[in-house]
Amino acid sequence: MNLISIVQKFVVLLLAVPLAASSVDVHEIAQKVDARYNHLRSLEAQFTEIYRGAGMERTESGTLWLKKPGKMRWEYRSPREKLFLSDGKDAWFYVPGDRQVRKGPVKKLDDLRSPLAFLLGKTRLEKELQGLSLAPDVSPWRAGNLVLRGIPKAMADRLSQVLMEITPDSRIARILIEEVDGSTTEYQFSDQEEDLAVADQRFRFSPPPGVEVIEGDFGQYKP
């Protein structure tokens, strides 16, 4: 289920000026993105999640924390508070005020956010995305960034392509995931903070009193 066990940490910066498409070395860009995230221990970022599909559009935002190995916490604040977190083994979905919380093993979770837990892993961008290439037909979210596209090896039965926007200093600023049914989920990241001290407790969940734990395979559950 590793859609894009994306990214890692690099040593050399990309040129800070926009590059002509003909001079772009996608292999070099991918290596620098890999290298950037590979040595990180933790990452904090503000995120905006935009879902488009079935004639609707939904925008949510909050804070994301990642920590090696495989820990993540998606804390949604707007328009509704929600929580999706994983300690690397189990995942939890909870909406404050609900009488139930869902729990399931990460390895069986078919959720688009799950692969991002491995952002600080050791896999390679070019390995996870087949045919990785420049996407000159796609306008970047921020001027000066480059957009790459590839076909995910994992979740191939569900996903048709992934677009990844890369900043001049090799950060991932945006990920757009296109599903085979035509729907898209876009993640925009800003205010990225690297290697902050993040306690493991942040990735653990204790159900509030009176909240029932529903365990099992979530499938494509979206809170």
Buried (B, 14 or more C-beta within 10 A) or exposed (E): BBBBBBBBBBEEEBEEEEBEEEEBEBEEBBBBBBBBBBEBBBBBBBBBBBBBBEEEEEEBBBBBBBBBEBBBBBBBEEEEEBBBBBBBEBBBBBBEEBEEBBBBBBEEBBBBBBBBBBBBBEBBBBEBBEEBEBBEEBEBBEEEBBBBBBBBBBBEEBBBBBBBBBBBEBBBBBBBBBBEEEEBBBBBBBEBEBEEEBEEEBBBBEEEEEBEEEEEEBEEBBB
